[in-house]
Each structure stands twice: as C-alpha cells, then as structure tokens.
C-alpha cells in the first residue's frame, strides 16, 4: 500500500485533529481516514448546535 497523496501540512493537521502519529496518518487506508473525518465533522456539528 502506498502512502496517501496529501501534503505535509495536511498530514500534520490531520495528525493533530485525530490524535494519531503522523506516520500512521500517512499509511492509513483512505477509506478509514475518510470515516474518521466524517465522525469528527459530525461531533463538531453537534457541538455547534448546543
């Protein structure tokens, strides 16, 4: 499996947001990364509604 095709800046942002080491972000399967991002966006939306 090849690393994700994302910039270093994006990888750092995702690493901080997901509390996951940078190396793990770069080698995470794309579908899992998208699922985690969806979960985070849903959590942020519920916080805004409160």
mmCIF entry with sequence, helices, sheets and N, C-alpha, C, O atoms, coordinates in Angstrom:
data_MODEL
# 
_entry.id   MODEL 
# 
_entity.id                         1 
_entity.type                       polymer 
_entity.pdbx_number_of_molecules   1 
# 
_entity_poly.entity_id                      1 
_entity_poly.type                           'polypeptide(L)' 
_entity_poly.nstd_linkage                   no 
_entity_poly.nstd_monomer                   no 
_entity_poly.pdbx_seq_one_letter_code       
;(UNK)(UNK)(UNK)(UNK)(UNK)(UNK)(UNK)(UNK)(UNK)(UNK)(UNK)(UNK)(UNK)(UNK)(UNK)(UNK)
(UNK)(UNK)(UNK)(UNK)(UNK)(UNK)(UNK)(UNK)(UNK)(UNK)(UNK)(UNK)(UNK)(UNK)(UNK)(UNK)
(UNK)(UNK)(UNK)(UNK)(UNK)(UNK)(UNK)(UNK)(UNK)(UNK)(UNK)(UNK)(UNK)(UNK)(UNK)(UNK)
(UNK)(UNK)
;
_entity_poly.pdbx_seq_one_letter_code_can   XXXXXXXXXXXXXXXXXXXXXXXXXXXXXXXXXXXXXXXXXXXXXXXXXX 
_entity_poly.pdbx_strand_id                 A 
# 
loop_
_entity_poly_seq.entity_id 
_entity_poly_seq.num 
_entity_poly_seq.mon_id 
_entity_poly_seq.hetero 
1 1  UNK n 
1 2  UNK n 
1 3  UNK n 
1 4  UNK n 
1 5  UNK n 
1 6  UNK n 
1 7  UNK n 
1 8  UNK n 
1 9  UNK n 
1 10 UNK n 
1 11 UNK n 
1 12 UNK n 
1 13 UNK n 
1 14 UNK n 
1 15 UNK n 
1 16 UNK n 
1 17 UNK n 
1 18 UNK n 
1 19 UNK n 
1 20 UNK n 
1 21 UNK n 
1 22 UNK n 
1 23 UNK n 
1 24 UNK n 
1 25 UNK n 
1 26 UNK n 
1 27 UNK n 
1 28 UNK n 
1 29 UNK n 
1 30 UNK n 
1 31 UNK n 
1 32 UNK n 
1 33 UNK n 
1 34 UNK n 
1 35 UNK n 
1 36 UNK n 
1 37 UNK n 
1 38 UNK n 
1 39 UNK n 
1 40 UNK n 
1 41 UNK n 
1 42 UNK n 
1 43 UNK n 
1 44 UNK n 
1 45 UNK n 
1 46 UNK n 
1 47 UNK n 
1 48 UNK n 
1 49 UNK n 
1 50 UNK n 
# 
_struct_asym.id          A 
_struct_asym.entity_id   1 
# 
loop_
_struct_conf.conf_type_id 
_struct_conf.id 
_struct_conf.pdbx_PDB_helix_id 
_struct_conf.beg_label_comp_id 
_struct_conf.beg_label_asym_id 
_struct_conf.beg_label_seq_id 
_struct_conf.pdbx_beg_PDB_ins_code 
_struct_conf.end_label_comp_id 
_struct_conf.end_label_asym_id 
_struct_conf.end_label_seq_id 
_struct_conf.pdbx_end_PDB_ins_code 
_struct_conf.beg_auth_comp_id 
_struct_conf.beg_auth_asym_id 
_struct_conf.beg_auth_seq_id 
_struct_conf.end_auth_comp_id 
_struct_conf.end_auth_asym_id 
_struct_conf.end_auth_seq_id 
_struct_conf.pdbx_PDB_helix_class 
_struct_conf.details 
_struct_conf.pdbx_PDB_helix_length 
HELX_P HELX_P1 AA1 UNK A 8  ? UNK A 18 ? UNK A 8  UNK A 18 1 ? 11 
HELX_P HELX_P2 AA2 UNK A 22 ? UNK A 26 ? UNK A 22 UNK A 26 1 ? 5  
HELX_P HELX_P3 AA3 UNK A 30 ? UNK A 49 ? UNK A 30 UNK A 49 1 ? 20 
# 
_struct_conf_type.id          HELX_P 
_struct_conf_type.criteria    ? 
_struct_conf_type.reference   ? 
# 
loop_
_atom_site.group_PDB 
_atom_site.id 
_atom_site.type_symbol 
_atom_site.label_atom_id 
_atom_site.label_alt_id 
_atom_site.label_comp_id 
_atom_site.label_asym_id 
_atom_site.label_entity_id 
_atom_site.label_seq_id 
_atom_site.pdbx_PDB_ins_code 
_atom_site.Cartn_x 
_atom_site.Cartn_y 
_atom_site.Cartn_z 
_atom_site.occupancy 
_atom_site.B_iso_or_equiv 
_atom_site.pdbx_formal_charge 
_atom_site.auth_seq_id 
_atom_site.auth_comp_id 
_atom_site.auth_asym_id 
_atom_site.auth_atom_id 
_atom_site.pdbx_PDB_model_num 
ATOM 1   N N  . UNK A 1 1  ? 0.848   -1.175 0.000  1.00 0.00 ? 1  UNK A N  1 
ATOM 2   C CA . UNK A 1 1  ? 0.000   0.000  0.000  1.00 0.00 ? 1  UNK A CA 1 
ATOM 3   C C  . UNK A 1 1  ? 0.893   1.237  0.000  1.00 0.00 ? 1  UNK A C  1 
ATOM 4   O O  . UNK A 1 1  ? 1.807   1.341  0.818  1.00 0.00 ? 1  UNK A O  1 
ATOM 5   N N  . UNK A 1 2  ? 0.637   2.166  -0.903 1.00 0.00 ? 2  UNK A N  1 
ATOM 6   C CA . UNK A 1 2  ? 1.438   3.381  -0.972 1.00 0.00 ? 2  UNK A CA 1 
ATOM 7   C C  . UNK A 1 2  ? 0.879   4.439  -0.030 1.00 0.00 ? 2  UNK A C  1 
ATOM 8   O O  . UNK A 1 2  ? -0.307  4.415  0.302  1.00 0.00 ? 2  UNK A O  1 
ATOM 9   N N  . UNK A 1 3  ? 1.732   5.373  0.402  1.00 0.00 ? 3  UNK A N  1 
ATOM 10  C CA . UNK A 1 3  ? 1.262   6.442  1.304  1.00 0.00 ? 3  UNK A CA 1 
ATOM 11  C C  . UNK A 1 3  ? 0.198   7.309  0.633  1.00 0.00 ? 3  UNK A C  1 
ATOM 12  O O  . UNK A 1 3  ? 0.117   7.377  -0.594 1.00 0.00 ? 3  UNK A O  1 
ATOM 13  N N  . UNK A 1 4  ? -0.608  7.966  1.451  1.00 0.00 ? 4  UNK A N  1 
ATOM 14  C CA . UNK A 1 4  ? -1.636  8.871  0.933  1.00 0.00 ? 4  UNK A CA 1 
ATOM 15  C C  . UNK A 1 4  ? -0.988  10.009 0.167  1.00 0.00 ? 4  UNK A C  1 
ATOM 16  O O  . UNK A 1 4  ? 0.118   10.436 0.497  1.00 0.00 ? 4  UNK A O  1 
ATOM 17  N N  . UNK A 1 5  ? -1.658  10.489 -0.828 1.00 0.00 ? 5  UNK A N  1 
ATOM 18  C CA . UNK A 1 5  ? -1.159  11.601 -1.635 1.00 0.00 ? 5  UNK A CA 1 
ATOM 19  C C  . UNK A 1 5  ? -1.694  12.916 -1.070 1.00 0.00 ? 5  UNK A C  1 
ATOM 20  O O  . UNK A 1 5  ? -2.538  13.570 -1.683 1.00 0.00 ? 5  UNK A O  1 
ATOM 21  N N  . UNK A 1 6  ? -1.192  13.292 0.106  1.00 0.00 ? 6  UNK A N  1 
ATOM 22  C CA . UNK A 1 6  ? -1.594  14.545 0.742  1.00 0.00 ? 6  UNK A CA 1 
ATOM 23  C C  . UNK A 1 6  ? -0.341  15.345 1.088  1.00 0.00 ? 6  UNK A C  1 
ATOM 24  O O  . UNK A 1 6  ? 0.749   14.785 1.198  1.00 0.00 ? 6  UNK A O  1 
ATOM 25  N N  . UNK A 1 7  ? -0.501  16.640 1.257  1.00 0.00 ? 7  UNK A N  1 
ATOM 26  C CA . UNK A 1 7  ? 0.645   17.490 1.577  1.00 0.00 ? 7  UNK A CA 1 
ATOM 27  C C  . UNK A 1 7  ? 1.068   17.273 3.030  1.00 0.00 ? 7  UNK A C  1 
ATOM 28  O O  . UNK A 1 7  ? 0.311   16.746 3.845  1.00 0.00 ? 7  UNK A O  1 
ATOM 29  N N  . UNK A 1 8  ? 2.289   17.690 3.329  1.00 0.00 ? 8  UNK A N  1 
ATOM 30  C CA . UNK A 1 8  ? 2.805   17.570 4.692  1.00 0.00 ? 8  UNK A CA 1 
ATOM 31  C C  . UNK A 1 8  ? 1.967   18.407 5.658  1.00 0.00 ? 8  UNK A C  1 
ATOM 32  O O  . UNK A 1 8  ? 1.709   17.991 6.787  1.00 0.00 ? 8  UNK A O  1 
ATOM 33  N N  . UNK A 1 9  ? 1.545   19.588 5.206  1.00 0.00 ? 9  UNK A N  1 
ATOM 34  C CA . UNK A 1 9  ? 0.731   20.469 6.047  1.00 0.00 ? 9  UNK A CA 1 
ATOM 35  C C  . UNK A 1 9  ? -0.610  19.803 6.392  1.00 0.00 ? 9  UNK A C  1 
ATOM 36  O O  . UNK A 1 9  ? -1.065  19.861 7.535  1.00 0.00 ? 9  UNK A O  1 
ATOM 37  N N  . UNK A 1 10 ? -1.227  19.175 5.398  1.00 0.00 ? 10 UNK A N  1 
ATOM 38  C CA . UNK A 1 10 ? -2.494  18.482 5.613  1.00 0.00 ? 10 UNK A CA 1 
ATOM 39  C C  . UNK A 1 10 ? -2.294  17.297 6.550  1.00 0.00 ? 10 UNK A C  1 
ATOM 40  O O  . UNK A 1 10 ? -3.120  17.060 7.431  1.00 0.00 ? 10 UNK A O  1 
ATOM 41  N N  . UNK A 1 11 ? -1.218  16.558 6.371  1.00 0.00 ? 11 UNK A N  1 
ATOM 42  C CA . UNK A 1 11 ? -0.937  15.409 7.225  1.00 0.00 ? 11 UNK A CA 1 
ATOM 43  C C  . UNK A 1 11 ? -0.751  15.833 8.675  1.00 0.00 ? 11 UNK A C  1 
ATOM 44  O O  . UNK A 1 11 ? -1.246  15.166 9.584  1.00 0.00 ? 11 UNK A O  1 
ATOM 45  N N  . UNK A 1 12 ? -0.044  16.938 8.901  1.00 0.00 ? 12 UNK A N  1 
ATOM 46  C CA . UNK A 1 12 ? 0.138   17.443 10.268 1.00 0.00 ? 12 UNK A CA 1 
ATOM 47  C C  . UNK A 1 12 ? -1.191  17.852 10.895 1.00 0.00 ? 12 UNK A C  1 
ATOM 48  O O  . UNK A 1 12 ? -1.453  17.553 12.060 1.00 0.00 ? 12 UNK A O  1 
ATOM 49  N N  . UNK A 1 13 ? -2.027  18.536 10.114 1.00 0.00 ? 13 UNK A N  1 
ATOM 50  C CA . UNK A 1 13 ? -3.331  18.964 10.613 1.00 0.00 ? 13 UNK A CA 1 
ATOM 51  C C  . UNK A 1 13 ? -4.182  17.748 11.000 1.00 0.00 ? 13 UNK A C  1 
ATOM 52  O O  . UNK A 1 13 ? -4.811  17.731 12.058 1.00 0.00 ? 13 UNK A O  1 
ATOM 53  N N  . UNK A 1 14 ? -4.193  16.741 10.134 1.00 0.00 ? 14 UNK A N  1 
ATOM 54  C CA . UNK A 1 14 ? -4.971  15.532 10.417 1.00 0.00 ? 14 UNK A CA 1 
ATOM 55  C C  . UNK A 1 14 ? -4.426  14.804 11.641 1.00 0.00 ? 14 UNK A C  1 
ATOM 56  O O  . UNK A 1 14 ? -5.193  14.293 12.458 1.00 0.00 ? 14 UNK A O  1 
ATOM 57  N N  . UNK A 1 15 ? -3.117  14.756 11.766 1.00 0.00 ? 15 UNK A N  1 
ATOM 58  C CA . UNK A 1 15 ? -2.484  14.098 12.899 1.00 0.00 ? 15 UNK A CA 1 
ATOM 59  C C  . UNK A 1 15 ? -2.917  14.736 14.214 1.00 0.00 ? 15 UNK A C  1 
ATOM 60  O O  . UNK A 1 15 ? -3.241  14.036 15.173 1.00 0.00 ? 15 UNK A O  1 
ATOM 61  N N  . UNK A 1 16 ? -2.923  16.058 14.254 1.00 0.00 ? 16 UNK A N  1 
ATOM 62  C CA . UNK A 1 16 ? -3.343  16.770 15.465 1.00 0.00 ? 16 UNK A CA 1 
ATOM 63  C C  . UNK A 1 16 ? -4.831  16.582 15.725 1.00 0.00 ? 16 UNK A C  1 
ATOM 64  O O  . UNK A 1 16 ? -5.248  16.359 16.861 1.00 0.00 ? 16 UNK A O  1 
ATOM 65  N N  . UNK A 1 17 ? -5.631  16.673 14.663 1.00 0.00 ? 17 UNK A N  1 
ATOM 66  C CA . UNK A 1 17 ? -7.082  16.584 14.796 1.00 0.00 ? 17 UNK A CA 1 
ATOM 67  C C  . UNK A 1 17 ? -7.517  15.193 15.276 1.00 0.00 ? 17 UNK A C  1 
ATOM 68  O O  . UNK A 1 17 ? -8.415  15.070 16.108 1.00 0.00 ? 17 UNK A O  1 
ATOM 69  N N  . UNK A 1 18 ? -6.867  14.142 14.741 1.00 0.00 ? 18 UNK A N  1 
ATOM 70  C CA . UNK A 1 18 ? -7.251  12.766 15.057 1.00 0.00 ? 18 UNK A CA 1 
ATOM 71  C C  . UNK A 1 18 ? -6.475  12.185 16.236 1.00 0.00 ? 18 UNK A C  1 
ATOM 72  O O  . UNK A 1 18 ? -6.760  11.071 16.676 1.00 0.00 ? 18 UNK A O  1 
ATOM 73  N N  . UNK A 1 19 ? -5.487  12.939 16.757 1.00 0.00 ? 19 UNK A N  1 
ATOM 74  C CA . UNK A 1 19 ? -4.622  12.438 17.834 1.00 0.00 ? 19 UNK A CA 1 
ATOM 75  C C  . UNK A 1 19 ? -3.970  11.116 17.451 1.00 0.00 ? 19 UNK A C  1 
ATOM 76  O O  . UNK A 1 19 ? -3.983  10.149 18.213 1.00 0.00 ? 19 UNK A O  1 
ATOM 77  N N  . UNK A 1 20 ? -3.400  11.100 16.254 1.00 0.00 ? 20 UNK A N  1 
ATOM 78  C CA . UNK A 1 20 ? -2.762  9.908  15.708 1.00 0.00 ? 20 UNK A CA 1 
ATOM 79  C C  . UNK A 1 20 ? -1.363  10.306 15.245 1.00 0.00 ? 20 UNK A C  1 
ATOM 80  O O  . UNK A 1 20 ? -1.190  11.396 14.700 1.00 0.00 ? 20 UNK A O  1 
ATOM 81  N N  . UNK A 1 21 ? -0.347  9.439  15.451 1.00 0.00 ? 21 UNK A N  1 
ATOM 82  C CA . UNK A 1 21 ? 1.002   9.777  14.967 1.00 0.00 ? 21 UNK A CA 1 
ATOM 83  C C  . UNK A 1 21 ? 1.012   10.038 13.457 1.00 0.00 ? 21 UNK A C  1 
ATOM 84  O O  . UNK A 1 21 ? 0.241   9.439  12.706 1.00 0.00 ? 21 UNK A O  1 
ATOM 85  N N  . UNK A 1 22 ? 1.887   10.928 13.034 1.00 0.00 ? 22 UNK A N  1 
ATOM 86  C CA . UNK A 1 22 ? 1.982   11.326 11.634 1.00 0.00 ? 22 UNK A CA 1 
ATOM 87  C C  . UNK A 1 22 ? 2.233   10.134 10.713 1.00 0.00 ? 22 UNK A C  1 
ATOM 88  O O  . UNK A 1 22 ? 1.642   10.048 9.637  1.00 0.00 ? 22 UNK A O  1 
ATOM 89  N N  . UNK A 1 23 ? 3.103   9.216  11.129 1.00 0.00 ? 23 UNK A N  1 
ATOM 90  C CA . UNK A 1 23 ? 3.406   8.042  10.305 1.00 0.00 ? 23 UNK A CA 1 
ATOM 91  C C  . UNK A 1 23 ? 2.162   7.197  10.070 1.00 0.00 ? 23 UNK A C  1 
ATOM 92  O O  . UNK A 1 23 ? 1.965   6.649  8.986  1.00 0.00 ? 23 UNK A O  1 
ATOM 93  N N  . UNK A 1 24 ? 1.328   7.099  11.097 1.00 0.00 ? 24 UNK A N  1 
ATOM 94  C CA . UNK A 1 24 ? 0.105   6.312  10.972 1.00 0.00 ? 24 UNK A CA 1 
ATOM 95  C C  . UNK A 1 24 ? -0.873  6.973  9.998  1.00 0.00 ? 24 UNK A C  1 
ATOM 96  O O  . UNK A 1 24 ? -1.567  6.287  9.247  1.00 0.00 ? 24 UNK A O  1 
ATOM 97  N N  . UNK A 1 25 ? -0.925  8.307  10.016 1.00 0.00 ? 25 UNK A N  1 
ATOM 98  C CA . UNK A 1 25 ? -1.788  9.031  9.071  1.00 0.00 ? 25 UNK A CA 1 
ATOM 99  C C  . UNK A 1 25 ? -1.362  8.738  7.644  1.00 0.00 ? 25 UNK A C  1 
ATOM 100 O O  . UNK A 1 25 ? -2.201  8.456  6.789  1.00 0.00 ? 25 UNK A O  1 
ATOM 101 N N  . UNK A 1 26 ? -0.071  8.803  7.383  1.00 0.00 ? 26 UNK A N  1 
ATOM 102 C CA . UNK A 1 26 ? 0.431   8.639  6.017  1.00 0.00 ? 26 UNK A CA 1 
ATOM 103 C C  . UNK A 1 26 ? 0.175   7.234  5.461  1.00 0.00 ? 26 UNK A C  1 
ATOM 104 O O  . UNK A 1 26 ? 0.057   7.058  4.249  1.00 0.00 ? 26 UNK A O  1 
ATOM 105 N N  . UNK A 1 27 ? 0.090   6.246  6.339  1.00 0.00 ? 27 UNK A N  1 
ATOM 106 C CA . UNK A 1 27 ? -0.098  4.871  5.876  1.00 0.00 ? 27 UNK A CA 1 
ATOM 107 C C  . UNK A 1 27 ? -1.500  4.327  6.165  1.00 0.00 ? 27 UNK A C  1 
ATOM 108 O O  . UNK A 1 27 ? -1.760  3.135  6.001  1.00 0.00 ? 27 UNK A O  1 
ATOM 109 N N  . UNK A 1 28 ? -2.391  5.211  6.593  1.00 0.00 ? 28 UNK A N  1 
ATOM 110 C CA . UNK A 1 28 ? -3.760  4.806  6.881  1.00 0.00 ? 28 UNK A CA 1 
ATOM 111 C C  . UNK A 1 28 ? -4.520  4.630  5.561  1.00 0.00 ? 28 UNK A C  1 
ATOM 112 O O  . UNK A 1 28 ? -4.411  5.473  4.670  1.00 0.00 ? 28 UNK A O  1 
ATOM 113 N N  . UNK A 1 29 ? -5.282  3.551  5.431  1.00 0.00 ? 29 UNK A N  1 
ATOM 114 C CA . UNK A 1 29 ? -6.097  3.393  4.213  1.00 0.00 ? 29 UNK A CA 1 
ATOM 115 C C  . UNK A 1 29 ? -7.055  4.576  4.065  1.00 0.00 ? 29 UNK A C  1 
ATOM 116 O O  . UNK A 1 29 ? -7.590  5.084  5.050  1.00 0.00 ? 29 UNK A O  1 
ATOM 117 N N  . UNK A 1 30 ? -7.258  4.995  2.842  1.00 0.00 ? 30 UNK A N  1 
ATOM 118 C CA . UNK A 1 30 ? -8.045  6.204  2.573  1.00 0.00 ? 30 UNK A CA 1 
ATOM 119 C C  . UNK A 1 30 ? -9.468  6.084  3.104  1.00 0.00 ? 30 UNK A C  1 
ATOM 120 O O  . UNK A 1 30 ? -10.004 7.058  3.632  1.00 0.00 ? 30 UNK A O  1 
ATOM 121 N N  . UNK A 1 31 ? -10.089 4.924  2.979  1.00 0.00 ? 31 UNK A N  1 
ATOM 122 C CA . UNK A 1 31 ? -11.479 4.798  3.429  1.00 0.00 ? 31 UNK A CA 1 
ATOM 123 C C  . UNK A 1 31 ? -11.595 4.929  4.948  1.00 0.00 ? 31 UNK A C  1 
ATOM 124 O O  . UNK A 1 31 ? -12.606 5.426  5.444  1.00 0.00 ? 31 UNK A O  1 
ATOM 125 N N  . UNK A 1 32 ? -10.594 4.498  5.681  1.00 0.00 ? 32 UNK A N  1 
ATOM 126 C CA . UNK A 1 32 ? -10.618 4.636  7.137  1.00 0.00 ? 32 UNK A CA 1 
ATOM 127 C C  . UNK A 1 32 ? -10.423 6.095  7.523  1.00 0.00 ? 32 UNK A C  1 
ATOM 128 O O  . UNK A 1 32 ? -11.088 6.596  8.429  1.00 0.00 ? 32 UNK A O  1 
ATOM 129 N N  . UNK A 1 33 ? -9.515  6.771  6.841  1.00 0.00 ? 33 UNK A N  1 
ATOM 130 C CA . UNK A 1 33 ? -9.283  8.189  7.104  1.00 0.00 ? 33 UNK A CA 1 
ATOM 131 C C  . UNK A 1 33 ? -10.545 9.001  6.848  1.00 0.00 ? 33 UNK A C  1 
ATOM 132 O O  . UNK A 1 33 ? -10.895 9.873  7.643  1.00 0.00 ? 33 UNK A O  1 
ATOM 133 N N  . UNK A 1 34 ? -11.217 8.726  5.763  1.00 0.00 ? 34 UNK A N  1 
ATOM 134 C CA . UNK A 1 34 ? -12.461 9.446  5.439  1.00 0.00 ? 34 UNK A CA 1 
ATOM 135 C C  . UNK A 1 34 ? -13.518 9.178  6.502  1.00 0.00 ? 34 UNK A C  1 
ATOM 136 O O  . UNK A 1 34 ? -14.242 10.091 6.899  1.00 0.00 ? 34 UNK A O  1 
ATOM 137 N N  . UNK A 1 35 ? -13.612 7.947  6.962  1.00 0.00 ? 35 UNK A N  1 
ATOM 138 C CA . UNK A 1 35 ? -14.590 7.606  8.006  1.00 0.00 ? 35 UNK A CA 1 
ATOM 139 C C  . UNK A 1 35 ? -14.304 8.388  9.286  1.00 0.00 ? 35 UNK A C  1 
ATOM 140 O O  . UNK A 1 35 ? -15.228 8.909  9.911  1.00 0.00 ? 35 UNK A O  1 
ATOM 141 N N  . UNK A 1 36 ? -13.028 8.475  9.683  1.00 0.00 ? 36 UNK A N  1 
ATOM 142 C CA . UNK A 1 36 ? -12.662 9.215  10.891 1.00 0.00 ? 36 UNK A CA 1 
ATOM 143 C C  . UNK A 1 36 ? -12.965 10.707 10.737 1.00 0.00 ? 36 UNK A C  1 
ATOM 144 O O  . UNK A 1 36 ? -13.422 11.350 11.682 1.00 0.00 ? 36 UNK A O  1 
ATOM 145 N N  . UNK A 1 37 ? -12.710 11.254 9.553  1.00 0.00 ? 37 UNK A N  1 
ATOM 146 C CA . UNK A 1 37 ? -13.005 12.665 9.316  1.00 0.00 ? 37 UNK A CA 1 
ATOM 147 C C  . UNK A 1 37 ? -14.505 12.931 9.372  1.00 0.00 ? 37 UNK A C  1 
ATOM 148 O O  . UNK A 1 37 ? -14.934 13.974 9.866  1.00 0.00 ? 37 UNK A O  1 
ATOM 149 N N  . UNK A 1 38 ? -15.291 12.008 8.875  1.00 0.00 ? 38 UNK A N  1 
ATOM 150 C CA . UNK A 1 38 ? -16.756 12.146 8.945  1.00 0.00 ? 38 UNK A CA 1 
ATOM 151 C C  . UNK A 1 38 ? -17.218 12.153 10.402 1.00 0.00 ? 38 UNK A C  1 
ATOM 152 O O  . UNK A 1 38 ? -18.088 12.941 10.774 1.00 0.00 ? 38 UNK A O  1 
ATOM 153 N N  . UNK A 1 39 ? -16.637 11.275 11.228 1.00 0.00 ? 39 UNK A N  1 
ATOM 154 C CA . UNK A 1 39 ? -17.004 11.224 12.637 1.00 0.00 ? 39 UNK A CA 1 
ATOM 155 C C  . UNK A 1 39 ? -16.673 12.544 13.335 1.00 0.00 ? 39 UNK A C  1 
ATOM 156 O O  . UNK A 1 39 ? -17.461 13.044 14.138 1.00 0.00 ? 39 UNK A O  1 
ATOM 157 N N  . UNK A 1 40 ? -15.506 13.101 13.023 1.00 0.00 ? 40 UNK A N  1 
ATOM 158 C CA . UNK A 1 40 ? -15.102 14.373 13.637 1.00 0.00 ? 40 UNK A CA 1 
ATOM 159 C C  . UNK A 1 40 ? -16.035 15.497 13.208 1.00 0.00 ? 40 UNK A C  1 
ATOM 160 O O  . UNK A 1 40 ? -16.434 16.318 14.033 1.00 0.00 ? 40 UNK A O  1 
ATOM 161 N N  . UNK A 1 41 ? -16.386 15.543 11.935 1.00 0.00 ? 41 UNK A N  1 
ATOM 162 C CA . UNK A 1 41 ? -17.270 16.619 11.468 1.00 0.00 ? 41 UNK A CA 1 
ATOM 163 C C  . UNK A 1 41 ? -18.650 16.506 12.104 1.00 0.00 ? 41 UNK A C  1 
ATOM 164 O O  . UNK A 1 41 ? -19.276 17.524 12.400 1.00 0.00 ? 41 UNK A O  1 
ATOM 165 N N  . UNK A 1 42 ? -19.134 15.284 12.318 1.00 0.00 ? 42 UNK A N  1 
ATOM 166 C CA . UNK A 1 42 ? -20.427 15.104 12.985 1.00 0.00 ? 42 UNK A CA 1 
ATOM 167 C C  . UNK A 1 42 ? -20.358 15.582 14.427 1.00 0.00 ? 42 UNK A C  1 
ATOM 168 O O  . UNK A 1 42 ? -21.295 16.212 14.916 1.00 0.00 ? 42 UNK A O  1 
ATOM 169 N N  . UNK A 1 43 ? -19.246 15.287 15.120 1.00 0.00 ? 43 UNK A N  1 
ATOM 170 C CA . UNK A 1 43 ? -19.088 15.734 16.503 1.00 0.00 ? 43 UNK A CA 1 
ATOM 171 C C  . UNK A 1 43 ? -19.065 17.259 16.577 1.00 0.00 ? 43 UNK A C  1 
ATOM 172 O O  . UNK A 1 43 ? -19.671 17.850 17.471 1.00 0.00 ? 43 UNK A O  1 
ATOM 173 N N  . UNK A 1 44 ? -18.365 17.894 15.637 1.00 0.00 ? 44 UNK A N  1 
ATOM 174 C CA . UNK A 1 44 ? -18.287 19.356 15.641 1.00 0.00 ? 44 UNK A CA 1 
ATOM 175 C C  . UNK A 1 44 ? -19.641 19.978 15.356 1.00 0.00 ? 44 UNK A C  1 
ATOM 176 O O  . UNK A 1 44 ? -19.970 21.021 15.921 1.00 0.00 ? 44 UNK A O  1 
ATOM 177 N N  . UNK A 1 45 ? -20.429 19.361 14.495 1.00 0.00 ? 45 UNK A N  1 
ATOM 178 C CA . UNK A 1 45 ? -21.755 19.885 14.200 1.00 0.00 ? 45 UNK A CA 1 
ATOM 179 C C  . UNK A 1 45 ? -22.660 19.800 15.417 1.00 0.00 ? 45 UNK A C  1 
ATOM 180 O O  . UNK A 1 45 ? -23.431 20.724 15.676 1.00 0.00 ? 45 UNK A O  1 
ATOM 181 N N  . UNK A 1 46 ? -22.580 18.710 16.165 1.00 0.00 ? 46 UNK A N  1 
ATOM 182 C CA . UNK A 1 46 ? -23.423 18.594 17.360 1.00 0.00 ? 46 UNK A CA 1 
ATOM 183 C C  . UNK A 1 46 ? -22.995 19.595 18.421 1.00 0.00 ? 46 UNK A C  1 
ATOM 184 O O  . UNK A 1 46 ? -23.837 20.094 19.168 1.00 0.00 ? 46 UNK A O  1 
ATOM 185 N N  . UNK A 1 47 ? -21.697 19.902 18.505 1.00 0.00 ? 47 UNK A N  1 
ATOM 186 C CA . UNK A 1 47 ? -21.229 20.914 19.460 1.00 0.00 ? 47 UNK A CA 1 
ATOM 187 C C  . UNK A 1 47 ? -21.744 22.295 19.080 1.00 0.00 ? 47 UNK A C  1 
ATOM 188 O O  . UNK A 1 47 ? -22.085 23.093 19.952 1.00 0.00 ? 47 UNK A O  1 
ATOM 189 N N  . UNK A 1 48 ? -21.801 22.581 17.784 1.00 0.00 ? 48 UNK A N  1 
ATOM 190 C CA . UNK A 1 48 ? -22.292 23.889 17.334 1.00 0.00 ? 48 UNK A CA 1 
ATOM 191 C C  . UNK A 1 48 ? -23.776 24.050 17.616 1.00 0.00 ? 48 UNK A C  1 
ATOM 192 O O  . UNK A 1 48 ? -24.238 25.151 17.915 1.00 0.00 ? 48 UNK A O  1 
ATOM 193 N N  . UNK A 1 49 ? -24.518 22.966 17.524 1.00 0.00 ? 49 UNK A N  1 
ATOM 194 C CA . UNK A 1 49 ? -25.980 23.036 17.747 1.00 0.00 ? 49 UNK A CA 1 
ATOM 195 C C  . UNK A 1 49 ? -26.301 23.269 19.214 1.00 0.00 ? 49 UNK A C  1 
ATOM 196 O O  . UNK A 1 49 ? -27.370 23.792 19.527 1.00 0.00 ? 49 UNK A O  1 
ATOM 197 N N  . UNK A 1 50 ? -25.414 22.900 20.112 1.00 0.00 ? 50 UNK A N  1 
ATOM 198 C CA . UNK A 1 50 ? -25.687 23.059 21.554 1.00 0.00 ? 50 UNK A CA 1 
ATOM 199 C C  . UNK A 1 50 ? -25.507 24.442 22.028 1.00 0.00 ? 50 UNK A C  1 
ATOM 200 O O  . UNK A 1 50 ? -25.701 24.720 23.212 1.00 0.00 ? 50 UNK A O  1 
# 
